[in-house]
Amino acid sequence: MSMMDRISETDLILNADGSAYHLNLQPGDVADTVITVGDQDRVEGISKYFDHIEYKKSKREFVTHTGRIGNKRLTVISTGIGTDNIDIVLNELDALVNIDFNTRLVNPNLKSLNIIRIGTTGAVQTDIPVDSLLVSGAAFGFDTLMHYYKQKLSIAEEVLLESFEYILSRGYNYKLTPYIASASEALLNTLGAGIQPGITITAPGFYAPQGRQVRAISAMPELMEIIQNFKSNGRRITNLEMETAGIYGLAAILGHKALSFNIVLANRVTQAFSKQPAEIMDRYIKEVLERLTV
């Protein structure tokens, strides 16, 4: 599609008031820096630290607050859980800043957003303590989202993905076709400076897809062991969650910069869980906001 191709009413659906269909936002509502969270209640947990809130809007699980800390304009939005929702949020955020909703044409000058995820995670290495903070240098997606889009991988990403696919397929009949996506190097080296980086697994579910077993029997009983023991060129998998790979993949192909902060509330190997999850979440929200506004 070229910038002169008109985007149809069914490819980009707008509400009667001209707002984006799911997010219920208008062009101009979105700050250049967007914080994404899974939980709707966490939006207010972040915006309570704003000096001024311009507006609050919501539709379904998508709650948005835009405001300022000092001179820094910020948007915080809840995505809900999973990369199916990330597909909606990232595409509509991009449309809001890069498509003219009146003409339905792509803007000649494209805007690049900074998209910052703040979410909870489970560590998969014994030396990563509960109540710590990780950043995702890259993420393997166990979901299928990025198989629907054309990605352009670096050689380093291709090597990393191939080595992981080899481990999954060697000796196991696992019907998994992971993809890989990486953080913005610029954000990783600035906003993420001094924080332990790692490779994240983005799973399409919370239970068996993350190696848990309650009553339904897992078809992949060795999955956690494979994840924990994987190493490639000195890199290892550090944690499990449900959105990062989709955020990184779509941000990259749409020309945005993304970085995922992971608050470790559980260690899946030691089976430890945070004794004060609300306090730990609040501590790291304040730390990330300080990093964004210095």
C-alpha positions as CSV (number, residue, x, y, z in Angstrom):
1,M,0.0,0.0,0.0
2,S,1.3,3.4,-0.9
3,M,0.7,6.7,1.0
4,M,-1.8,7.6,-1.8
5,D,-4.0,4.5,-1.4
6,R,-7.2,5.2,0.5
7,I,-7.8,2.9,3.4
8,S,-11.3,1.5,3.3
9,E,-14.0,1.8,5.9
10,T,-13.7,-1.9,6.8
11,D,-10.0,-2.0,7.0
12,L,-9.9,1.0,9.4
13,I,-13.2,1.2,11.2
14,L,-14.1,4.5,12.9
15,N,-16.9,5.3,15.4
16,A,-19.7,7.7,14.5
17,D,-17.7,10.5,16.2
18,G,-14.6,9.8,14.1
19,S,-12.7,8.1,16.9
20,A,-10.7,4.8,16.5
21,Y,-13.1,1.9,16.7
22,H,-11.8,0.0,19.8
23,L,-9.7,2.6,21.6
24,N,-12.3,5.4,21.3
25,L,-9.6,7.9,20.8
26,Q,-9.3,10.9,18.4
27,P,-6.2,12.0,16.6
28,G,-4.4,14.3,18.9
29,D,-5.3,12.3,22.0
30,V,-2.1,10.3,21.9
31,A,1.1,11.6,23.4
32,D,4.5,10.8,21.8
33,T,5.3,8.5,24.7
34,V,2.7,5.8,25.4
35,I,2.8,3.5,28.4
36,T,0.9,0.2,28.0
37,V,-0.3,-1.9,30.9
38,G,-2.4,-5.0,30.9
39,D,-4.7,-4.2,33.8
40,Q,-7.3,-1.5,33.5
41,D,-6.8,-0.6,37.2
42,R,-3.1,0.0,36.7
43,V,-3.8,3.0,34.4
44,E,-4.9,5.1,37.4
45,G,-2.0,3.6,39.4
46,I,0.2,5.4,36.9
47,S,-1.8,8.6,36.1
48,K,-2.1,9.4,39.8
49,Y,1.5,10.6,39.4
50,F,0.7,13.0,36.6
51,D,0.8,16.7,37.4
52,H,-2.2,17.2,35.1
53,I,-4.6,14.9,33.4
54,E,-6.0,16.2,30.1
55,Y,-8.7,13.5,29.7
56,K,-9.8,10.0,30.6
57,K,-11.5,7.8,27.9
58,S,-12.4,4.1,27.9
59,K,-14.1,1.5,25.8
60,R,-14.2,-2.2,26.7
61,E,-10.9,-3.1,28.3
62,F,-9.1,-0.2,26.7
63,V,-8.8,2.6,29.3
64,T,-6.7,5.7,28.4
65,H,-5.4,8.6,30.4
66,T,-3.4,11.4,28.8
67,G,-1.6,14.0,30.9
68,R,1.7,15.6,31.8
69,I,4.5,15.3,34.3
70,G,6.2,18.6,34.1
71,N,6.5,19.4,30.4
72,K,6.5,15.7,29.5
73,R,3.2,14.6,27.9
74,L,2.3,11.0,28.5
75,T,-0.5,8.6,27.5
76,V,-1.1,5.4,29.5
77,I,-3.4,2.8,28.1
78,S,-4.6,-0.6,29.2
79,T,-4.4,-3.4,26.6
80,G,-6.0,-6.3,28.4
81,I,-4.1,-9.6,28.4
82,G,-2.5,-11.1,25.3
83,T,-1.2,-10.3,21.9
84,D,-4.6,-10.5,20.2
85,N,-5.3,-7.2,22.1
86,I,-1.8,-5.9,21.2
87,D,-2.7,-6.2,17.5
88,I,-5.7,-3.9,18.1
89,V,-3.9,-1.4,20.3
90,L,-0.7,-1.0,18.3
91,N,-2.5,-0.7,14.9
92,E,-5.0,1.8,16.2
93,L,-2.3,3.9,18.0
94,D,-0.4,4.0,14.8
95,A,-3.5,4.9,12.8
96,L,-4.2,7.8,15.2
97,V,-0.8,9.4,14.6
98,N,0.0,8.4,11.0
99,I,-3.4,8.3,9.1
100,D,-5.6,11.3,8.3
101,F,-9.0,10.1,9.5
102,N,-10.8,12.5,7.1
103,T,-9.1,11.5,3.8
104,R,-8.2,8.0,5.0
105,L,-4.7,8.5,3.5
106,V,-1.3,7.9,5.2
107,N,0.3,11.1,6.4
108,P,3.3,12.1,4.3
109,N,5.4,12.7,7.5
110,L,5.2,9.7,9.8
111,K,5.5,9.9,13.5
112,S,7.4,7.4,15.7
113,L,6.0,6.8,19.1
114,N,7.9,5.6,22.2
115,I,5.9,2.6,23.5
116,I,6.8,1.6,27.0
117,R,5.3,-1.6,28.5
118,I,5.1,-1.9,32.3
119,G,3.9,-5.4,33.2
120,T,4.3,-8.3,35.6
121,T,6.3,-11.4,34.9
122,G,7.6,-14.7,36.1
123,A,11.3,-15.3,36.1
124,V,12.7,-18.6,34.8
125,Q,16.2,-18.5,36.3
126,T,17.1,-19.2,39.9
127,D,19.4,-16.1,40.2
128,I,16.6,-13.6,39.3
129,P,15.0,-12.6,42.6
130,V,11.3,-11.9,43.1
131,D,10.6,-8.1,43.4
132,S,13.3,-7.3,40.9
133,L,13.0,-5.5,37.5
134,L,14.0,-6.8,34.1
135,V,14.0,-5.3,30.6
136,S,13.3,-7.4,27.5
137,G,16.1,-7.1,25.0
138,A,14.2,-9.4,22.8
139,A,11.2,-11.7,22.9
140,F,10.2,-15.0,21.5
141,G,6.5,-15.2,20.6
142,F,4.8,-18.5,21.2
143,D,1.6,-16.9,19.9
144,T,1.0,-16.5,16.1
145,L,0.5,-12.8,15.8
146,M,3.6,-11.9,13.8
147,H,3.2,-14.8,11.4
148,Y,0.4,-12.6,9.8
149,Y,2.8,-9.7,9.2
150,K,6.0,-9.2,7.1
151,Q,8.9,-8.9,9.4
152,K,12.5,-7.9,8.5
153,L,14.9,-9.6,10.9
154,S,18.5,-8.8,11.6
155,I,21.1,-11.5,11.1
156,A,21.5,-11.7,14.9
157,E,17.7,-12.2,15.3
158,E,17.7,-14.9,12.7
159,V,20.6,-16.8,14.4
160,L,18.9,-16.5,17.8
161,L,15.5,-17.7,16.4
162,E,17.1,-20.6,14.5
163,S,18.9,-21.8,17.5
164,F,15.8,-21.8,19.6
165,E,13.7,-23.5,17.0
166,Y,16.4,-26.2,16.8
167,I,16.2,-26.9,20.5
168,L,12.4,-27.0,20.4
169,S,12.3,-29.5,17.6
170,R,15.3,-31.7,18.6
171,G,13.9,-34.7,20.4
172,Y,10.4,-33.1,20.9
173,N,7.4,-33.2,18.7
174,Y,6.2,-29.7,19.8
175,K,4.0,-28.0,17.3
176,L,5.5,-24.6,18.1
177,T,6.6,-22.0,15.5
178,P,8.0,-19.1,17.5
179,Y,8.9,-15.7,16.1
180,I,11.3,-13.2,17.5
181,A,11.2,-9.4,17.9
182,S,13.6,-7.0,19.6
183,A,13.5,-3.9,21.8
184,S,14.5,-0.5,20.4
185,E,18.2,-0.3,20.9
186,A,17.9,3.4,21.5
187,L,15.4,2.9,24.4
188,L,17.2,-0.1,25.7
189,N,20.4,1.9,26.1
190,T,18.8,4.9,27.6
191,L,15.6,4.1,29.5
192,G,16.8,0.6,30.2
193,A,20.3,1.5,31.2
194,G,21.5,-0.3,34.4
195,I,18.6,-2.8,34.4
196,Q,19.2,-6.5,33.8
197,P,18.2,-7.3,30.2
198,G,17.1,-10.7,29.0
199,I,15.1,-12.7,26.4
200,T,11.4,-12.9,27.2
201,I,8.9,-15.6,26.2
202,T,5.5,-14.2,25.2
203,A,3.0,-17.0,25.7
204,P,-0.6,-17.3,24.3
205,G,-2.0,-18.3,27.6
206,F,-1.3,-18.4,31.4
207,Y,-1.4,-22.0,32.3
208,A,0.0,-24.8,30.0
209,P,1.5,-22.3,27.6
210,Q,3.6,-21.1,30.5
211,G,4.4,-24.6,31.8
212,R,1.7,-24.6,34.5
213,Q,-0.4,-27.6,35.3
214,V,-3.6,-27.5,37.4
215,R,-6.0,-30.2,36.2
216,A,-5.6,-30.2,32.4
217,I,-2.6,-32.2,31.4
218,S,0.2,-30.4,29.6
219,A,1.2,-31.8,26.2
220,M,4.6,-30.2,26.6
221,P,5.9,-31.3,30.1
222,E,9.5,-30.4,29.2
223,L,8.7,-26.9,28.1
224,M,9.9,-25.1,31.2
225,E,13.2,-27.1,31.3
226,I,13.9,-26.2,27.6
227,I,13.2,-22.5,28.3
228,Q,15.3,-22.4,31.4
229,N,18.3,-24.2,29.8
230,F,18.4,-22.3,26.4
231,K,21.5,-20.3,25.7
232,S,22.8,-18.7,22.5
233,N,25.9,-16.5,22.2
234,G,25.8,-15.8,25.9
235,R,22.1,-14.9,26.0
236,R,19.4,-16.7,27.9
237,I,15.7,-16.6,28.5
238,T,14.9,-14.8,31.7
239,N,11.1,-14.5,32.0
240,L,7.6,-15.3,30.8
241,E,4.7,-13.0,30.1
242,M,1.9,-12.4,27.5
243,E,2.4,-9.2,25.4
244,T,6.0,-8.1,24.8
245,A,6.8,-10.0,21.5
246,G,3.7,-8.6,19.9
247,I,4.5,-5.1,21.0
248,Y,8.1,-5.4,19.8
249,G,7.1,-6.9,16.5
250,L,4.4,-4.5,15.5
251,A,6.3,-1.5,16.8
252,A,9.3,-2.4,14.6
253,I,7.3,-2.8,11.4
254,L,5.3,0.3,12.0
255,G,8.4,2.5,12.7
256,H,7.9,2.9,16.5
257,K,10.3,2.4,19.4
258,A,9.3,0.0,22.1
259,L,10.7,-1.2,25.5
260,S,9.2,-3.6,27.9
261,F,9.8,-3.3,31.7
262,N,9.0,-6.6,33.5
263,I,8.3,-6.5,37.3
264,V,9.2,-9.9,38.7
265,L,6.5,-11.0,41.0
266,A,7.2,-14.8,40.8
267,N,10.1,-17.1,40.2
268,R,8.9,-20.2,38.5
269,V,12.0,-22.3,39.4
270,T,12.2,-21.5,43.1
271,Q,8.4,-21.2,43.3
272,A,8.6,-18.0,45.2
273,F,6.0,-15.3,44.9
274,S,6.1,-11.6,46.0
275,K,4.9,-10.9,49.5
276,Q,4.0,-7.3,48.6
277,P,3.1,-7.2,44.9
278,A,1.1,-3.9,45.1
279,E,4.0,-2.1,46.8
280,I,6.6,-3.5,44.4
281,M,4.4,-2.5,41.4
282,D,4.1,1.0,42.7
283,R,7.9,1.3,43.4
284,Y,8.8,0.3,39.8
285,I,6.0,2.5,38.3
286,K,7.6,5.5,40.0
287,E,11.1,4.4,38.8
288,V,10.0,4.1,35.2
289,L,8.2,7.4,35.3
290,E,11.4,9.0,36.6
291,R,13.4,7.5,33.8
292,L,10.8,8.9,31.3
293,T,10.7,12.4,32.6
294,V,14.4,13.3,33.5
